[in-house]
Structures are given as C-alpha cells and as structure tokens.
C-alpha cells in the first residue's frame, strides 16, 4: 500500500508542479528552461492558492477540492501534451530534467538510509513542519501549540500548505511527506541550471558538473533530506534573480513582474527570502525604475500582484491571530528580544563566525558536540562546518574556489552592468541576511538565510567548467571528501537506532537507586539526537515508559514525577496532534524504517546503493573533467638559429 501511495504521490508531484503553470507560460517568448522553471514556480503558487483557499472558505471539502485540482492538473497536462513534448525535446530542458531525475533518485536513496534525523543541535524542525502540514490538512484548532512551542504565524505557510495538498491525495503519512519535501526542495537544482549561463557567458553550459556538485555537497543534500522549507525558498530566489536580469537585458516587463512575484512566493515559503526582496526592491527603484518605459504602470502591476499574493497569508493571519502574533512571533523577533547585548556586536560576531569556522577560531566551542559515540562526534564537527559556514558550505575545496571565481569575475573592468549587480548583491545579502538573525550563534548562521547565495556559488563553479587539469583534480578530490564526511557519514549516523547489540538512545532506566531518562551510554549520540529520536517515537515510548513506571513502588516521589511527566506528554500529544500519533502506532515512520533493514547503521541495501551511485557519478564526472580539461600552455622551446628562407 505504501509503495502505491508513494508512486501516485510522485506522479502527481510531477504533473501538479508543472502543468497548471505551463498552460499560462507556454506561449511566452521564453527559452525552454525559463518556461520549465517559470511553469513550476507559477504552478506551486496556484496550488498554494487553491489549497489555502479551500482551507479558509471550504474546510470540510479541502480533500475533495485538492483531489479535484489534481485531476484538473492532469487534464491540463493532456491538453498541452504537444507543447510539453516539444519542451522536453529541447537540449537545455532535457539535460536539466535528466539531472533532476538523477538527484531525486540519489536523494531518495539517502533518505532510505535515515531512521532518525540529527546533526549538531538541529532538533524538532522536521516534525514541526509535518505538524504544520497536518494543521492545514485536518484544520487543527487555531491556537494549537506547534513543536518547539511556536505559534503558527512564526513560519509562513506555503510549503506546508503544499505538503497538505499532496497528503490529501493519498494519506497523512510521514514517509509521503518526506517524498513531497525532497521533491520540492530539489527544484532548486532546476533554477540553478537556468542560472548557469548568466554567471559565465557561454553558448553552451554542461549540466553534469552541476549534478555532481549538488549531489556531493553536504549543505544542499542535508537541506533536501531534512523536511524543512529553505531550499524551495532558494528556488524562488534564484528564479527571481534570473528573471530580473533577463528582464533588464531584454527590456521585458513580463519577466520583471514575474521576478517579484517569485520573490513574494519565496517569502511565503520562508522569511529568509526577505534580504533578497530588499535588495531587488532597492536596485529596481534606484537603478532601474527611472529608465523603464511605462514605469508607473509596471510598478503598479508589481505592487498589486505581490501585495495580493502576500495578503492571502498576512491578511488571514492578522484576522485570526492579530498583528502582534503575525509579525512578532517569528524567531528573528523573539530571539532578538531575548538577546541582551549590543545589536551591532551581535551582527559583527555572527558575520565573523559565519565566515571563519569555529575549528579555526575557537576549537573549544565544538566541545558542545562531545558525545560517547565517535562517529556521531566526527559527524557533528563536520556538520557544523558544512551547514553554518558560508565558504565551506559550498565545499571544502569548492568554497574557496567559488570565492576566487567571484573575486576574479567582479574585478574584470569589462564586466558591465551584470557584474556590478552581483558585486552589490553578494555583500548586501550577506550583511542583511545575518543582521536579521535574532540569536547570537558562535558556530555560525549561514544555514538560516544564505542558502541561495551558497547555491549560486556552487553554480558558479559548475558554470566555469571545463577546468584546467590540476583544478579539476582538486575539485573532484574535494567532492569525494565532502561526500564522505558530509553526505554519507551524515546519512550513516542518521541511520543509527537501538539494536540488541548496541543502545544508541537510552530510555527510561533504573540506574542504581535512581530513575533516569535519556542517560548517556557508551554508544549514545548527542542530546539533540536523543530529542529527535524521542519526538519520532514519542507516544509509543511514553506509553511504554508509563507502563514500566506504574510497576514501580508508587510511594516514591521520583516515580510519581515521571508518571505525571509521561501522562502530560500523552495528553499534549492527543491535543496538539489531534490524535495523529494514536492513529499511526505512536511513531512517525521514516522511509528508512522500511528500507534500511533490521540492522540500523550497518551495511544495508540503501547504503550500498548510495555508494554505487557515488562511484558511478564520480567516475563519469572525473572522466568528463579530464577529457575536456584545456591543455596547459606549453613553454616555447628556444630557437637557436633562424631557419634559412626557402628559395622558390
């Protein structure tokens, strides 16, 4: 049953994420990749409007409306079948779709290894977004607490509403939710394919290097497998940047309006799109608006279209939750209010910590990741480098290489208007993106707002392909190291679970004369990993621990305290999740629970499949890199004697 549900969901993802928008975009004078990405962006926006509209105005019919819209999307796809075939036959779209298909298979293979999310101090976000999707799907009470004690307006709703749309087609299972979010987050790759030619002026750009760099980049892969919303936001941001630059090049008002609409959709997916909106708005008003034909009309269309789209969320939220909760419950505001020091000192400190990894600044700061499990400690240390550092988030070798390519490009005197655009964009977004972070994090904060910039850095590396032989060797070696320490090791540790031989997560135990919950054992992972494990199995564990607690002498205050704790957890679960845990056996089952085999963390079919895919990808990537590497300039040999002129 689950396999059929996953197959149907994947089919509907492909159709519903493309067909509704393609009907509107197919006649525009855009290139095939623009039509592909523009159709996806518009389709997702339309799906959001349809599902959120059903939630607001026809809550009892939400599932029926979502299924009817899915059928309509299929019919629209059949109606435009000839145009879809023509688009798929174009070289650029065909290569991009093939690369996306490989990355989706690659990501699903990695997801099949994972049984418990973990990594540094990350905990709860994956379940929070699932609860938000269930909120819209089943219409939970408006004031229900969200995982992490958040209020619903603390996060924008678009991707959660999209999750509810696709869950309505089959079942509200977490495995299906993993597939939906992986599919949507990987759409960033297609936007980066579109951006390839904008970063380095070439008539033809190869997609294989971008596929390899994406697949072996720890930051991108973790954000694709972790069920949160930042990579879909980056998709809308990168798409908007392309449309904006193309609109300037071609003096096209349609692309210009579409660029700002894409940014508005990105803001509805995650508030990290805010700094990019601020930059493009300022750039448009200061540098572009005075020279635009029909500028007042264009500005009015942009303002009205974006305002109406954003009003669907902010207007509803203010009506239900009030202005304060709508705008002040976000973590940037709440964390900033809790911070007691100087705002400038906080911003400067976060800038430094995001640029320079903690291992170089203050190795003792990584002691927070100490744990008995050696593999877990190694994973957490590298996780902190890859996820929170701006440069090394693009790869241990790729990051410095991307930074060098950027500096070389913007220093060219003949770079023109677009070079100046990138020169302004990068520092503005870096500073603004870190300035809006509320907390002071000594490990770094690149993962909060800078994913789009890092994805563009990875795309810049791919756009500069082919590389010289030694450069190619370093990049390939860096990819292999990144995969080993940041992708495969991460998935292996996330595959750890309790077995008869090893206890990775301690439960409710009597140790000596004391009761302990989640004590550290010889093989235990970090406290954050334990919280994720408990959240995944919360109701089943609480019921089991409560039964064990009730068998102990009830006159002990400690025994009674734990009994009250477990009973409170179960009561909160029933209320906050509206009985979802009870209907699903008390656990959130992952794809890896079905496919990783009986020995979590050991060698199993998914881990072997990932290694085989890695070997094949690295082999093809290396072969093409070496074959296409430009020949090194030869040192001219000295000419000792001029040859005598030949007589004719």
C-alpha positions as CSV (number, residue, x, y, z in Angstrom):
1,X,0.0,0.0,0.0
2,X,2.7,2.5,0.9
3,X,4.6,1.8,-2.3
4,X,1.5,2.5,-4.3
5,X,0.8,5.7,-2.4
6,X,4.4,6.9,-2.9
7,X,4.2,6.1,-6.6
8,X,1.0,8.0,-7.0
9,X,2.3,11.0,-5.0
10,X,5.5,11.1,-7.2
11,X,3.3,11.1,-10.3
12,X,1.1,13.9,-9.0
13,X,4.1,15.9,-7.9
14,X,5.5,15.8,-11.4
15,X,2.1,16.8,-13.0
16,X,0.7,19.2,-10.5
17,X,4.0,21.1,-10.0
18,X,4.2,21.8,-13.7
19,X,1.0,21.6,-15.8
20,X,-1.1,24.4,-14.3
21,X,1.6,27.0,-14.8
22,X,2.7,25.7,-18.2
23,X,-0.7,26.5,-19.6
24,X,-0.1,30.2,-18.9
25,X,3.7,30.2,-19.7
26,X,3.9,28.1,-22.9
27,X,3.1,30.9,-25.3
28,X,5.6,33.4,-23.8
29,X,8.8,34.1,-25.9
30,X,10.9,32.5,-23.2
31,X,13.7,29.9,-23.7
32,X,12.8,26.2,-22.7
33,X,14.5,26.3,-19.3
34,X,12.7,29.6,-18.5
35,X,9.4,28.0,-19.4
36,X,10.2,24.9,-17.3
37,X,11.2,26.9,-14.2
38,X,8.5,29.6,-14.7
39,X,5.8,26.9,-15.1
40,X,7.0,25.2,-11.8
41,X,7.0,28.5,-9.9
42,X,3.6,29.5,-11.1
43,X,2.1,26.0,-10.6
44,X,3.3,25.9,-7.0
45,X,1.8,29.3,-6.4
46,X,-1.5,28.3,-7.9
47,X,-1.6,25.0,-5.8
48,X,-0.9,27.1,-2.7
49,X,-3.8,29.4,-3.5
50,X,-6.1,26.6,-4.3
51,X,-5.4,24.6,-1.1
52,X,-5.2,27.6,1.2
53,X,-8.4,29.0,-0.3
54,X,-10.1,25.6,0.4
55,X,-8.8,25.7,4.0
56,X,-10.2,29.2,4.5
57,X,-13.5,29.0,2.7
58,X,-14.4,25.3,2.4
59,X,-12.7,23.5,5.3
60,X,-15.0,20.5,5.1
61,X,-14.2,20.0,1.5
62,X,-10.5,20.5,1.4
63,X,-9.6,16.9,0.5
64,X,-12.2,16.8,-2.3
65,X,-11.1,20.2,-3.7
66,X,-7.4,19.2,-3.6
67,X,-8.2,15.9,-5.4
68,X,-10.3,17.7,-8.0
69,X,-7.5,20.2,-8.6
70,X,-5.1,17.3,-9.1
71,X,-7.4,15.8,-11.7
72,X,-7.7,19.2,-13.4
73,X,-3.9,19.4,-13.5
74,X,-3.7,16.0,-15.2
75,X,-6.3,17.2,-17.8
76,X,-4.3,20.4,-18.4
77,X,-1.2,18.3,-18.9
78,X,-3.0,16.3,-21.5
79,X,-4.3,19.4,-23.2
80,X,-0.8,20.8,-23.6
81,X,0.8,17.5,-24.3
82,X,2.3,18.5,-27.7
83,X,3.9,21.6,-26.2
84,X,5.2,19.6,-23.3
85,X,6.8,17.1,-25.7
86,X,8.4,20.0,-27.6
87,X,9.7,21.5,-24.4
88,X,11.1,18.1,-23.2
89,X,13.0,17.6,-26.6
90,X,14.9,20.9,-26.2
91,X,18.5,20.3,-25.2
92,X,18.6,22.5,-22.2
93,X,15.4,21.3,-20.6
94,X,16.1,17.7,-21.4
95,X,19.6,17.8,-19.7
96,X,18.2,19.7,-16.7
97,X,15.3,17.2,-16.2
98,X,17.7,14.2,-16.5
99,X,20.0,15.8,-13.9
100,X,17.0,16.4,-11.6
101,X,15.8,12.9,-12.1
102,X,19.2,11.5,-11.0
103,X,19.3,13.8,-8.0
104,X,15.8,12.8,-6.9
105,X,16.8,9.1,-7.1
106,X,20.1,9.9,-5.2
107,X,18.2,11.8,-2.5
108,X,15.6,9.1,-2.1
109,X,18.4,6.5,-1.7
110,X,19.9,8.7,1.1
111,X,16.5,9.1,2.7
112,X,16.2,5.3,2.7
113,X,19.3,5.2,5.0
114,X,17.9,7.6,7.5
115,X,15.9,6.5,10.6
116,X,16.5,9.4,13.0
117,X,17.3,13.0,12.0
118,X,20.2,14.5,13.8
119,X,23.2,16.9,13.3
120,X,24.8,19.3,15.7
121,X,22.0,21.0,17.6
122,X,19.3,20.6,15.0
123,X,16.2,19.2,16.6
124,X,12.4,19.3,16.0
125,X,12.2,21.4,12.8
126,X,11.4,18.3,10.7
127,X,8.5,17.4,12.9
128,X,7.3,21.0,13.2
129,X,6.8,21.3,9.5
130,X,4.9,18.0,9.4
131,X,2.6,19.2,12.2
132,X,2.1,22.4,10.2
133,X,1.0,20.4,7.2
134,X,-1.4,18.4,9.3
135,X,-2.7,21.7,10.7
136,X,-3.9,22.8,7.3
137,X,-4.9,19.3,6.2
138,X,-7.1,18.5,9.2
139,X,-7.8,22.0,10.3
140,X,-6.4,21.9,13.8
141,X,-7.6,24.5,16.3
142,X,-6.0,27.9,15.6
143,X,-4.2,28.1,18.9
144,X,-2.7,24.6,19.0
145,X,1.0,24.7,20.1
146,X,3.4,23.9,17.3
147,X,6.5,21.7,18.0
148,X,9.1,23.9,19.7
149,X,6.4,26.0,21.4
150,X,5.9,28.1,18.3
151,X,2.8,29.8,17.2
152,X,1.6,29.1,13.7
153,X,2.4,32.6,12.3
154,X,6.1,32.1,13.3
155,X,6.6,30.5,9.9
156,X,5.0,31.3,6.6
157,X,2.7,28.6,5.2
158,X,3.3,27.9,1.5
159,X,5.4,24.7,1.6
160,X,3.3,23.3,4.5
161,X,0.1,24.0,2.5
162,X,1.7,22.3,-0.5
163,X,2.5,19.4,1.8
164,X,-1.1,19.3,2.9
165,X,-2.2,19.3,-0.8
166,X,-0.2,16.2,-1.7
167,X,-1.0,14.4,1.5
168,X,-4.7,14.9,0.7
169,X,-4.2,12.8,-2.4
170,X,-3.2,9.7,-0.6
171,X,-2.6,9.5,3.2
172,X,-1.2,11.7,6.0
173,X,1.9,9.5,6.5
174,X,5.3,11.0,7.3
175,X,7.0,8.8,4.6
176,X,4.9,10.5,1.9
177,X,5.7,13.9,3.5
178,X,9.4,13.1,3.2
179,X,9.0,12.4,-0.6
180,X,7.0,15.6,-1.1
181,X,9.5,17.8,0.6
182,X,12.5,16.1,-1.1
183,X,10.9,16.7,-4.5
184,X,10.1,20.4,-3.7
185,X,13.5,21.2,-2.2
186,X,15.4,19.7,-5.1
187,X,13.7,22.1,-7.5
188,X,16.5,24.5,-6.6
189,X,18.7,22.5,-9.0
190,X,16.5,23.4,-12.0
191,X,16.7,27.1,-11.1
192,X,20.5,26.8,-10.9
193,X,20.5,25.1,-14.3
194,X,18.7,28.2,-15.6
195,X,21.3,30.4,-13.9
196,X,24.4,28.7,-15.4
197,X,24.7,30.8,-18.5
198,X,24.1,34.0,-16.6
199,X,27.1,33.5,-14.3
200,X,29.6,32.7,-17.0
201,X,28.9,33.8,-20.6
202,X,29.0,30.6,-22.6
203,X,26.9,29.5,-25.5
204,X,26.5,26.0,-24.0
205,X,26.8,25.0,-20.4
206,X,27.1,21.4,-19.3
207,X,24.8,20.1,-16.6
208,X,26.8,17.1,-15.4
209,X,29.2,19.2,-13.3
210,X,26.3,20.9,-11.5
211,X,24.7,17.5,-10.9
212,X,27.9,16.2,-9.3
213,X,28.5,19.3,-7.2
214,X,24.9,19.2,-6.0
215,X,24.9,15.5,-5.2
216,X,28.1,15.6,-3.2
217,X,27.5,18.9,-1.4
218,X,26.6,18.3,2.3
219,X,24.8,21.6,2.8
220,X,22.5,21.1,-0.2
221,X,21.9,17.4,0.5
222,X,21.1,17.9,4.1
223,X,18.6,20.6,3.3
224,X,17.0,18.3,0.7
225,X,16.6,15.4,3.0
226,X,15.6,17.4,6.1
227,X,11.9,18.2,5.9
228,X,12.0,22.0,6.1
229,X,11.5,24.8,3.7
230,X,14.7,26.7,2.9
231,X,15.7,25.1,-0.4
232,X,12.3,25.7,-2.0
233,X,12.7,29.3,-0.9
234,X,16.1,29.4,-2.6
235,X,14.5,28.0,-5.8
236,X,12.1,31.0,-5.9
237,X,15.0,33.4,-5.1
238,X,17.3,32.1,-7.8
239,X,14.4,32.0,-10.3
240,X,13.6,35.6,-9.4
241,X,17.2,36.7,-9.9
242,X,17.3,35.1,-13.4
243,X,14.0,36.7,-14.4
244,X,15.1,40.1,-13.1
245,X,18.4,40.1,-15.0
246,X,16.7,38.7,-18.2
247,X,14.0,41.4,-17.9
248,X,16.8,44.0,-17.8
249,X,18.6,42.5,-20.7
250,X,15.5,42.2,-22.9
251,X,13.6,45.2,-21.5
252,X,10.8,42.8,-20.8
253,X,8.1,43.9,-18.3
254,X,6.6,40.4,-18.0
255,X,9.8,38.9,-16.7
256,X,10.2,41.8,-14.4
257,X,6.8,41.3,-12.8
258,X,7.4,37.6,-12.7
259,X,10.7,38.1,-10.8
260,X,9.0,40.0,-8.0
261,X,6.1,37.5,-7.9
262,X,8.7,34.7,-7.5
263,X,10.2,36.6,-4.6
264,X,6.8,37.0,-3.0
265,X,6.2,33.3,-3.3
266,X,9.6,32.7,-1.8
267,X,8.7,34.8,1.2
268,X,5.6,32.7,1.7
269,X,7.8,29.6,1.8
270,X,10.3,31.0,4.3
271,X,11.1,34.5,5.6
272,X,14.8,34.1,4.6
273,X,13.7,35.5,1.2
274,X,13.4,38.9,2.9
275,X,17.0,40.2,2.3
276,X,16.8,39.3,-1.4
277,X,13.5,41.1,-1.7
278,X,15.0,44.2,0.0
279,X,18.0,44.2,-2.4
280,X,16.0,43.8,-5.6
281,X,13.4,46.4,-4.5
282,X,16.2,48.9,-3.8
283,X,18.0,48.1,-7.0
284,X,14.9,48.4,-9.1
285,X,13.8,51.7,-7.5
286,X,17.2,53.3,-7.6
287,X,18.9,51.9,-10.7
288,X,16.1,50.6,-13.0
289,X,12.8,52.4,-12.3
290,X,13.9,55.9,-13.6
291,X,14.8,54.4,-17.0
292,X,11.9,51.9,-17.5
293,X,9.3,52.6,-20.2
294,X,5.8,52.7,-18.7
295,X,7.4,52.7,-15.3
296,X,4.4,53.7,-13.3
297,X,2.3,51.0,-14.8
298,X,4.9,48.4,-14.3
299,X,5.4,49.4,-10.6
300,X,1.7,49.4,-10.0
301,X,1.4,45.9,-11.5
302,X,4.3,44.6,-9.4
303,X,2.9,46.2,-6.2
304,X,-0.6,44.9,-6.8
305,X,0.3,41.4,-7.8
306,X,2.8,40.9,-5.0
307,X,0.6,42.6,-2.4
308,X,-2.4,40.4,-3.3
309,X,-0.3,37.2,-3.1
310,X,1.2,38.2,0.3
311,X,-2.2,39.3,1.6
312,X,-3.5,35.7,1.4
313,X,-1.3,34.8,4.3
314,X,-0.7,38.0,6.2
315,X,-4.4,39.1,5.9
316,X,-5.7,35.8,7.2
317,X,-3.1,35.6,9.9
318,X,-3.9,39.1,11.2
319,X,-7.6,38.3,11.2
320,X,-7.1,35.1,13.2
321,X,-4.0,35.8,15.3
322,X,-3.8,39.6,15.4
323,X,-1.0,41.9,14.2
324,X,1.4,41.2,17.1
325,X,1.4,37.4,16.7
326,X,1.6,37.7,12.9
327,X,4.7,39.9,12.9
328,X,6.4,39.3,16.3
329,X,6.2,35.5,16.7
330,X,9.0,34.8,14.2
331,X,12.3,33.6,15.7
332,X,14.2,36.6,14.4
333,X,12.0,38.8,16.6
334,X,11.6,36.6,19.6
335,X,15.4,35.7,19.7
336,X,16.4,39.3,19.1
337,X,14.2,40.4,22.0
338,X,15.9,37.9,24.3
339,X,19.4,39.0,23.4
340,X,20.7,41.4,26.0
341,X,23.8,42.8,24.3
342,X,24.5,45.3,21.5
343,X,22.9,44.6,18.2
344,X,26.0,45.7,16.3
345,X,28.2,43.4,18.3
346,X,25.8,40.5,17.7
347,X,25.8,41.2,13.9
348,X,29.6,41.6,13.8
349,X,30.1,38.4,15.8
350,X,27.7,36.4,13.6
351,X,29.5,37.7,10.5
352,X,32.9,36.6,11.8
353,X,31.6,33.3,13.0
354,X,29.8,32.6,9.7
355,X,32.9,33.5,7.6
356,X,35.5,31.6,9.8
357,X,34.7,28.1,11.0
358,X,34.8,27.6,14.8
359,X,37.6,25.0,14.4
360,X,39.9,27.8,13.3
361,X,38.7,30.5,15.7
362,X,37.9,28.6,18.9
363,X,38.2,24.8,18.8
364,X,36.8,24.6,22.3
365,X,33.5,25.9,21.0
366,X,33.0,22.5,19.4
367,X,33.1,20.8,22.8
368,X,29.3,21.2,22.8
369,X,29.2,18.3,20.3
370,X,31.2,15.9,22.6
371,X,29.4,12.5,23.0
372,X,30.4,8.9,23.6
373,X,29.8,7.9,20.0
374,X,32.9,8.6,18.0
375,X,31.1,8.6,14.6
376,X,28.5,11.0,16.0
377,X,31.1,13.4,17.3
378,X,33.0,13.4,14.0
379,X,29.7,13.9,12.1
380,X,28.7,16.8,14.3
381,X,32.0,18.6,14.0
382,X,31.9,18.4,10.2
383,X,28.2,19.1,10.1
384,X,28.9,22.4,11.9
385,X,31.4,23.4,9.3
386,X,29.3,22.5,6.3
387,X,26.0,23.9,7.5
388,X,26.9,27.1,9.3
389,X,29.9,28.4,7.4
390,X,29.4,30.5,4.2
391,X,32.5,29.4,2.4
392,X,32.8,25.7,3.3
393,X,29.0,25.3,2.9
394,X,30.0,25.3,-0.8
395,X,32.5,22.5,-0.2
396,X,35.9,22.2,1.5
397,X,37.6,22.9,-1.9
398,X,34.6,24.2,-3.8
399,X,34.0,27.0,-1.4
400,X,37.4,28.7,-1.7
401,X,37.3,28.1,-5.4
402,X,33.9,29.7,-5.8
403,X,35.1,32.7,-3.7
404,X,38.2,33.1,-6.0
405,X,36.0,32.8,-9.1
406,X,33.6,35.5,-7.8
407,X,36.5,37.9,-6.9
408,X,38.1,37.3,-10.4
409,X,34.8,38.0,-12.2
410,X,33.8,41.2,-10.4
411,X,37.3,42.7,-10.9
412,X,37.1,42.5,-14.6
413,X,36.9,46.1,-15.9
414,X,34.7,45.0,-18.9
415,X,32.2,43.1,-16.6
416,X,29.4,45.6,-17.3
417,X,26.1,46.1,-15.6
418,X,25.5,42.5,-14.5
419,X,28.9,42.2,-12.8
420,X,28.1,45.3,-10.8
421,X,24.7,43.7,-9.9
422,X,26.5,40.6,-8.4
423,X,29.1,42.8,-6.7
424,X,26.3,44.7,-5.0
425,X,24.1,41.7,-4.3
426,X,26.5,39.4,-2.5
427,X,27.7,41.8,0.3
428,X,24.2,43.3,0.8
429,X,22.6,39.9,1.2
430,X,25.4,38.6,3.4
431,X,25.2,41.5,5.8
432,X,21.4,41.8,5.7
433,X,20.9,38.1,5.9
434,X,23.0,37.9,9.1
435,X,21.6,41.1,10.5
436,X,18.1,39.7,10.6
437,X,19.2,36.7,12.7
438,X,17.9,37.2,16.2
439,X,20.2,35.0,18.2
440,X,24.0,35.1,18.7
441,X,25.4,31.8,17.4
442,X,29.1,31.2,17.9
443,X,29.1,28.3,15.4
444,X,27.7,30.4,12.5
445,X,24.4,31.2,10.9
446,X,24.8,30.6,7.1
447,X,22.1,28.0,7.1
448,X,19.4,30.5,8.1
449,X,19.4,33.0,5.2
450,X,22.3,32.3,2.9
451,X,21.4,29.0,1.1
452,X,20.5,30.8,-2.1
453,X,23.9,32.6,-2.2
454,X,25.7,29.3,-1.5
455,X,23.7,27.5,-4.2
456,X,24.7,30.3,-6.6
457,X,28.4,29.8,-5.6
458,X,28.1,26.0,-6.4
459,X,26.5,27.0,-9.7
460,X,29.4,29.4,-10.4
461,X,31.9,26.5,-10.1
462,X,29.8,24.4,-12.5
463,X,29.5,27.4,-14.9
464,X,33.3,27.8,-15.1
465,X,33.6,24.1,-16.3
466,X,35.8,22.8,-18.0
467,X,38.6,23.5,-15.6
468,X,42.3,23.0,-16.1
469,X,43.6,19.6,-15.2
470,X,45.0,20.4,-11.8
471,X,41.9,22.4,-10.9
472,X,39.7,19.6,-11.9
473,X,41.7,17.1,-9.8
474,X,41.4,19.3,-6.7
475,X,37.6,19.9,-7.2
476,X,37.0,16.2,-7.7
477,X,39.0,15.3,-4.7
478,X,37.1,17.9,-2.7
479,X,33.8,16.4,-3.8
480,X,34.9,13.0,-2.7
481,X,35.9,14.3,0.7
482,X,32.6,16.3,1.0
483,X,30.6,13.2,0.2
484,X,32.5,11.0,2.6
485,X,32.4,13.4,5.6
486,X,29.3,15.4,5.0
487,X,26.8,13.3,3.0
488,X,27.5,9.6,3.6
489,X,28.7,9.9,7.1
490,X,25.7,12.1,7.9
491,X,23.3,9.5,6.5
492,X,25.1,6.7,8.2
493,X,24.8,8.3,11.6
494,X,21.2,9.3,11.0
495,X,20.6,5.6,10.3
496,X,21.7,4.6,13.9
497,X,19.0,3.2,16.1
498,X,18.8,0.8,19.0
499,X,19.7,-2.8,18.3
500,X,20.1,-5.9,20.6
501,X,23.9,-5.3,20.3
502,X,24.0,-1.5,20.8
503,X,21.9,1.1,22.5
504,X,22.3,4.4,20.8
505,X,19.4,6.0,22.6
506,X,18.8,5.3,26.3
507,X,15.3,5.3,27.5
508,X,13.7,5.2,30.9
509,X,16.0,3.1,33.1
510,X,16.6,2.3,36.8
511,X,20.3,3.0,37.4
512,X,21.3,2.1,40.9
513,X,18.6,3.6,43.2
514,X,17.8,6.3,40.7
515,X,15.5,6.6,37.7
516,X,17.0,8.3,34.7
517,X,15.6,9.3,31.3
518,X,17.9,9.5,28.3
519,X,21.1,8.9,30.2
520,X,24.3,8.7,28.2
521,X,25.5,5.2,27.4
522,X,28.8,4.0,25.8
523,X,27.3,4.3,22.3
524,X,25.0,7.2,22.8
525,X,24.7,10.1,20.3
526,X,24.2,13.8,21.4
527,X,21.3,15.1,23.4
528,X,19.8,16.8,20.3
529,X,19.8,13.4,18.5
530,X,18.0,11.9,21.5
531,X,15.4,14.6,21.4
532,X,14.7,13.9,17.7
533,X,14.5,10.1,18.4
534,X,12.1,10.7,21.3
535,X,10.0,13.1,19.2
536,X,9.8,10.5,16.4
537,X,8.6,7.7,18.8
538,X,7.0,9.9,21.4
539,X,3.6,8.4,22.0
540,X,4.8,4.8,21.8
541,X,7.8,5.5,24.1
542,X,5.7,7.4,26.6
543,X,3.1,4.6,26.8
544,X,5.8,2.0,27.3
545,X,7.6,4.1,30.0
546,X,4.4,4.8,31.8
547,X,3.6,1.1,32.0
548,X,7.1,0.4,33.4
549,X,6.8,3.3,35.8
550,X,3.5,2.0,37.2
551,X,5.1,-1.3,38.1
552,X,7.5,0.5,40.4
553,X,6.6,1.5,44.0
554,X,4.1,4.4,43.8
555,X,5.1,5.9,47.1
556,X,8.3,7.3,45.6
557,X,8.2,11.0,44.6
558,X,10.5,10.3,41.7
559,X,8.3,7.6,40.3
560,X,5.3,9.8,40.6
561,X,7.0,12.7,39.0
562,X,7.9,10.6,35.9
563,X,4.4,9.2,35.7
564,X,3.0,12.8,35.7
565,X,5.5,13.7,33.0
566,X,4.6,10.8,30.7
567,X,0.8,11.4,31.3
568,X,1.2,15.1,30.4
569,X,3.1,14.2,27.2
570,X,0.4,11.8,26.1
571,X,-2.3,14.4,26.9
572,X,-0.4,17.1,24.9
573,X,0.1,14.7,22.0
574,X,-3.6,13.9,21.8
575,X,-4.4,17.6,21.8
576,X,-1.6,19.1,19.7
577,X,-1.6,16.4,17.1
578,X,-5.4,15.8,17.2
579,X,-4.9,12.0,17.6
580,X,-2.4,11.6,14.7
581,X,0.1,9.6,16.8
582,X,-2.5,7.3,18.1
583,X,-3.8,6.6,14.6
584,X,-0.3,5.8,13.4
585,X,1.0,3.4,16.1
586,X,2.6,6.1,18.2
587,X,5.5,6.8,15.9
588,X,6.4,8.8,12.8
589,X,7.7,6.1,10.5
590,X,10.5,7.2,8.1
591,X,11.3,5.8,4.6
592,X,14.5,4.3,6.2
593,X,12.4,2.3,8.7
594,X,11.0,0.3,5.8
595,X,14.2,0.1,3.7
596,X,17.3,0.3,5.9
597,X,16.9,-3.3,7.1
598,X,17.0,-4.9,10.6
599,X,20.4,-3.6,11.5
600,X,20.2,0.2,11.6
601,X,23.5,1.9,10.9
602,X,25.0,-1.3,9.4
603,X,25.6,-2.1,5.8
604,X,22.3,-2.4,4.1
605,X,20.8,-2.1,0.6
606,X,20.3,1.7,0.7
607,X,23.9,2.4,1.8
608,X,25.3,0.1,-0.8
609,X,23.0,1.8,-3.4
610,X,24.3,5.2,-2.4
611,X,27.9,4.1,-2.7
612,X,27.3,2.6,-6.1
613,X,25.6,5.7,-7.3
614,X,28.5,7.8,-5.9
615,X,31.1,5.6,-7.6
616,X,29.3,5.9,-10.9
617,X,28.8,9.6,-10.7
618,X,32.3,10.3,-9.6
619,X,33.7,8.1,-12.4
620,X,31.7,9.8,-15.1
621,X,32.4,13.3,-13.6
622,X,36.1,12.6,-13.5
623,X,36.2,11.2,-17.0
624,X,34.5,14.2,-18.5
625,X,36.5,16.6,-16.4
626,X,39.8,15.1,-17.6
627,X,38.7,14.7,-21.2
628,X,37.6,18.3,-21.5
629,X,40.3,19.9,-19.5
630,X,42.0,22.7,-21.5
631,X,45.6,21.9,-22.4
632,X,48.1,23.7,-20.3
633,X,50.1,26.3,-22.1
634,X,53.4,24.8,-23.3
635,X,56.7,26.5,-22.7
636,X,58.1,27.6,-26.0
637,X,61.4,26.0,-27.0
638,X,64.3,28.3,-27.6
639,X,65.1,28.9,-31.3
640,X,68.9,28.9,-31.6
641,X,69.1,29.5,-35.3
642,X,66.6,31.0,-37.7
643,X,65.9,28.6,-40.5
644,X,67.1,29.8,-43.8
645,X,64.4,31.2,-46.1
646,X,63.4,28.6,-48.7
647,X,64.0,29.7,-52.2
648,X,61.1,29.4,-54.5
